[in-house]
């Protein structure tokens, strides 16, 4: 790219954090970025008491109502806390916290199966059987809907999460308004809204020619965000059945994923790793720096 170091590509429109994997998260005005992504992001996960696998909305047949749960970090949580405290709003409106001794019981009742809450602490997973803690590599499952253009159809497959994390693939996920607008144009009946895609950063695209799936052109380049943060764009974010599920006032809509498959090989947004941490704010300018 010509004059890459001078290329401004947009601003941070919104920031999102999901303290408990596959639960709805919280919008932020600012966030601390560490080597492990946004502070407090995916630091907790639900574990199935029967098989020890990590609960995920990627398998809605097994976990049909995870998006009916809302998670947020508790007020007064310090960036210095090794394990930030979390508040979970259950589907019936009841609020529980990570400090409760009966939390597993409350979550099990709400999910209609025996579960526990596991947490990442200094790169180690705790809350699993002591024999596995620390060395345990999280396992999960994904349902592939019966859809043209997909290699796997109407099947469930297992996958491993990166050791010591509850991320599916990468620490940070970015999405541009250009991509959302492109998909809306292809399928006007669909509601292509940010929560469907669970990004950490939504980039409001800026400048001439900023149309289409522009973040695909950032792969293998580094973004500078604000004064401190540097993110290396590592690859495309392939989408799954989660994008089609109902959440909040968004309806179930298989056309969301079908449109992404038809128009961008199922990719919506990009993954990134953190090369330099720091604080980011909504409104921070974003530029390509290499």
N, C-alpha and C positions, 0 to 999 in steps of 0.2 A: 504493500500500500504506500502511496506517495505521501510524504510529509506526515507519517504516522504519529510522530511525537507531538504534532500540532493539531491532531484531529479531535475535535470535540463532538461527541456522539449523542449527548443528551444530559438529562438530570435525573436524580433519584425521585421518582414520583411517589413511591410508597415502599415501606419496609414491613416485613412479616416474619414472625417467629412462631414456631409450633413446639411448645415445651414437651408435649407428649406425642410420640409418633402416631400419625394417622387420626389424631383428634383435630378439630378445628383449632386454629391458633389465635394470635392477636396482632393487630396492626400497631406499629410503633412510629414515633416521630424521630427517634434516634436509636442507634444500636452500637454496642461495642463489638468489634470484629476481632476474633482470635484465630489461632491456627486451626481451630476446630469449627470455624464458621461464626455465626451470630451467637453472642453469649446467651446460653440457655436454650438454644435450638435443639430439638430432638434429644434432650438430655434424659428423658424418661421414655419408657415403653411398657406396654402391657404384655405379659407373658402368659401363654396358655398353660394351665396347670396339668393338662393331660399329656402334652408332647413337648413342652418347653419352647415352642416356637413363638416368635415375635408376632403379635397381632398387627395386622395391616388391612387397610381398606382395599388393598390390591386383591384381596380374596373376599368379596362381599357375600359370597355364599356361606362362609364360615363366620364372618364378622359383619353382619348386615347393618349395624347402626352405629359404627364408630364415629361417623360424621355428625351424629346427634350429641356427641360429647364436645365440650369446649374446654380448652386448657389455657392457662395464663400463669405467669410468675406472680408470686404474692407481692403485695406492696411492701416496700422496705427492703427487698432483696438487694444485697450488695454484690457488686462485680467481684468482690473478693471471696464470696462464698463458694466453696468447692462444689457443694451440691445445693443449687438454688431451690427454694421451696416452691411448690406448685399448687395451684388451685384448680379443681376440676368441677365443672358444672355438668351434672348428670342430665339425661334426657328429660326427667321429670322436674328439673329445676333445682334439685337439691345440690348444695355445694359441699364438696369434700376437699380435704387438703392432704398433702404428703406427710403432715405431722400427726395424722390420726392413726391410732393403733388398729382401728377396725376398717382401715381403708380397703384392704383386700376383700373383706367381706362385702363392703358396699359396692365395689366395682364388680365383683362376681355376681351379685344379685342383679345389678343393672345390665350386665352382659349375658346373663343366663348361662354362665359356665364358669368353672373355677379358674380364677386368674390371680396374678400378683403384679405389682408395679416394680419394675427394675429401673436402675439409674446408672448413668455413667459418672464415675468418680475418678478424676485424674487418669483418664484413659482406660479405666478398668470398669467392667460391668459388675455391679453388685445387685443383690436381690434375687440371685439365682442360687441353686444348690452350691454349698460351700466347695464341693469338689470341683465345680466347673468355674467358679468365680475367677475372674482375671484372665484365664486362658480360654474361656468359652467363646466360640465364634457364633454370633447370633444367626439363626436360620429363620426363614420366613417362606411365605407361599404367595403365588400370584395366579389369578384366574385370567385366562385369555379368552375374550368373547369370540363368538363365531362371526367373524367379520372379514370381508374380502380385503385382500392386500396384506394380510398378516400371515406369517409363517406358521404360528401356532393358533389353533382355533378350538374353542369350547373345551379347554383342558386346564388343569391346574399344575403348575410346576413349582419346585422348590428353588430357593436361591439363598446365597450367603450374603450377609451384610459385612461391610468392612470391619475387621477386628477392632474391638474397643469403641464401636460407634453404633448408633441406631439409624444411620443414613443408609439409603438404598445404594448410592453410588458416590456422591461427592458432597463436600461440606457446604457449598453455596449453589443456589439456583437463581438464574437471572432470566427475566422475560421482558420483552419490549412492547410498548404500545403499538408499534408498527405491526408486529406479529398478530396481536389481538385484532387489530383493524383489518388485516388481510383475511383472517379467518371469518370475521363477521361479514365481510364482503362476499365470501364464498358460500356462507350459510346464514343468511339474514335472520332466519327463524331461531337460531341458536343464541343462547346467552353466554358469550365468551367473556366471562368476568374473572378477575384475578383469583378469587378463592378456589375456583375449579382446578387451577394449575399449581397451587401451593408454592409460589415463588418466595424467595427471600427478598429480592430486589426487583421492583418493576421500574424499568427505564423509560422515561418519556423521551421518545426519539426527537431529534432536532436536526435542522439543516436540510438542504436540498437533496433529493434522492433518497431520503430516509423512508422508504416504503418497502413492504414485503418482509420476509424473514431475515432481517438485516443482521441479527446476532449470529447467524451461521457464519458470517464473514469474519467474526472476531475470534474464531477458534485458533488456538496456538498464539494468540496475542495477549497482551497484558493491559488491563484497564486501571487507570488511576481514578480514584473516587475521593473527592474532597482533597484535603491536604495530606492524608496519611495512607489510606487503604490502597492496596494493590492486589488485584485478583487476576490470576492466570486462567483464561478460558480454555477448558480442557476437552470439551466435546458437546455434542448435541444431547438434548434431553428427550429421549423416547417416551411417549406417553402410554398410559395404561387405562384400564377400566375405571380407575378413580375419577377421571375427568368427566365421566358420564353420570356419576352418582348424584342423587339429591343431597343438598346441604343448605341449611338456612332456608331462604326463599327460592333457591335455585332448584329447578325440577330435574328429575332424571331425564337424560337426553343422550341416547347412543349416537346421535348425529354429531356431537362434539368431537368424539374420537374419530368417527368415520371421516369427517372433514379434514382432520389433521393427517390422517393416513393418505387420503386422496391428493392432498395439496402439498404436503411436506414430509412424506414418508413416515408420518406418525410423530415427527419431532415438533415440539413447541418449547422454545427457550433453550438455554445452554447451561452446562455445569461449569463450576470454577473451583479452583483451589486458592488458598490464601497465601500470598507470598509476603505480604506485609499487613499487619493488623492495625487497628486504630478505631477511632470513632467516625461513624457516618451519620448523616442527617438527611431527612427529606429535603429536597432542593439542592443538595450537593451536585456540582457539575461532574460529569463523567467524560473521560477522554481516553483514547488509545495512546499508550506510552511506549509501546514497542511492537 
